[in-house]
Amino acid sequence: MTGISLLAGPDPLSGMEAATSHRTRLGALPVAGPRLIEALERSDLRGRGGAAFPVGRKWRAVAGRRGGAPVVLVNGAEGEPLSRKDRVLMEARPHLVLDGAALAAAAVGAGEVLLYVGSDHGAAAGALRRALADRPEAERRRTRVVAAPARYVAGEETAAVRFVNDGVALPTSAPPRPFERGVAGRPTLVQNVESLAHVAMIGRFGDGWFRDLGRGASSGTALLTLCGAVHRPGVHEVAQGTALGEAIDTAGGGLTDASSAVLLGGYFGSWVTAAEAWSLPLDAATLRDRGHTLGCGVVAVLPEHRCGVVETARILSYLADQSARQCGPCVFGLGAIAAAVGRIASGGAEAADLERIRRWSGELSGRGACHHPDGAAGMLLSALGAFPEEFRHHHELGRCSATALREAA
């Protein structure tokens, strides 16, 4: 995109934008207050960490809460293996992230800001520290970087709070939620770095400006990580509401190969057939109505010569290994599902495996101590819908109809 947007300005691949360039390009940061929360509510900005929860509503819940001075936890864990957008933003536009954090702290009355960054994202943490050194002294005193464990579940908001409190990055499902009682027992606003970068722009240019960036009924822009069979893989900014096919053509430079399906939203997202995917608008409400989610903004295009069953088995094996190991449904249920799909993918399926994974996936959702098994089960159910013939080939014939099975396996 051109003009004023998250990635406008110096080439993001060139590294961190200097403070002087940032201030000259975007202007001074406005003073935050109750009107900013009202503007966020009008803007329809939704969280970019995966849940797409309305940002203004989240801030209001923290600002109006008793229990001590609130805490702002800036979530840059980015544990999704396919996602790169948060790292690009932290490395290239750290001042934009810090602007959003400063506005959040002022709006909710926070006395502490925590920059929760993946421990394997060293360049991102370094950029934030260097940028912080150029910020006002009061902001530096209340802000610190916390190294998040390099695990998939560590970025879930309750896991982030638990890690800061107890050194254990595992999700919790029981109340209270972080906005009620989080870090050190205080109300805590947990917000993804992209969400805060958008806040910094809305604070400067207004909610009407942000709404006008979107297409149709959608507001704003979104950062996508495009990967797979595209000419220009990487992080791209597109208008919300843009059709997926158009985003791939314009931002990703089109396809390098014919595609059979797209993994939308990352490992907790869903497989969508190519026939359906190209016309899908990148809009949270529309995608939800169709049973999909943009999640963390991953768009992984699967070429026809790759096997969707093999890719699904690989993802499930990873998710089973990343289990929080807090409950039977995740440890045993997800483990059993991953093993069965692995047998199907490798040509060694047991007679009942296909029926088992259909039944187990339906039974697993909603029964775990956190949402980790739910995300895995949902991804598998989408794969069963997107690749029915491939699953049948694997299960009944012990082989794959994709021409590159040997390479994929």
C-alpha positions, 0 to 999 in steps of 0.5 A: 500500500502507499500513503500513510499506513503501518509499513509506509515509509522506509523499506521494512527490510532495511531495518529499524526506522529512526526516531527522527524519521518516525516523528517527521513522517507521522507527527507528534503523538497526541495526548490520550484520554477517554476520547481515544477509547471512544474513537477506538470503539467507533473505528471498529479496530479488532485485535490482530493477535487472532481473536479479533476482539474489539480493541475499544471494548477491551480498553474500556473494560480495563480502564473502568476496573478497580484493583490497582493501577493497570498494566499494559502487556504488549504481546509480541510472542508470535509463536505461530510458525508461519507468521512473520508480521509481528517481528517485521513490525517490531524490527522495522517500526518499533516506535509505532508499537511503543506509541501505541503502548504509550497511548494505551498506558495513558488511556487506561491509567497504567503504571507499567508497560511490559514488552513481551517478546519471543525469546527467539526474536532477538532482532525484534527485542533489540529494536524495541530496546534501542527505540525505547532509549530514544523515548521520554524518561518517564516512559523508559522507567515504566517499560521493560522487555520480557523474554517470552518462551519460544513455545506455541502456547506462550503467546496466549494472553493468560499464558503471558500473564502467568509467565510474568507472574509465576515463570510458567507460560501455560494458559488458564481457562478459569476466571479471573481473566487478565482484564479483571486480575492479571499481572501482580493481581492488577487489571491487565490489558494484553494487546498484540503489537499490530493492534497497538500500531494501528492505535498509534495511527488512529490516535493521530489521524482519527477513526474516520480515516481508519474506517475509510482504509477498509473495503465495503463494511470493513475498517482499516488494514491488516498485515498478512504473512503470505507464504507457499506458492506465491511470487512475493512471500513475506509480510504485506499490508492490505485493506481489510475486506480485500478479496483473498485472490486480489491480495495474493495477486497484488501483494504476493505477485500471483502464484508460482504454481496452481493451488489446491487450497489455502491455509488461512489463519495459521496452524489454528486456522482452517484449510479452504479450497482454492475454488472458495478461497479466491473470492473470500473477503479478508473481513473478520465477520464475513470469514466467521460467518463462513466458518473461517478466521483470518487469525494471525494473518497467515495466508499459506498457499498450497501448490497442487503438487503438495499433499494436504493430508501430509501437510495436515499431519505435519501440523498436527504432530507439531501441535501435539508436541506443543501441548500445554500438557494440562489435561487429558483431552490435550495430552491423550486426545490430541496425541491420539488424533495426531498419531492417527492422521500420521498413520493415514498420511504415511500409508499405514492407516488402521481400518478405523482411523478415518472414522476415528479422526472425524469422531474424535475431532468433534468430541475434543472441542470444548473439553480441554483446560485451554483452547489448544485442542480446540484449534487443532481439532478445528484445523483438522475438521477443515482439512477433512472438508478441503481434502476428502478425496486425498484422505480417502486415497491415503486411507483406502489405498495407502498412497497419495494422488498428489504427484510429489508425495515422496518429496512431501513425506 
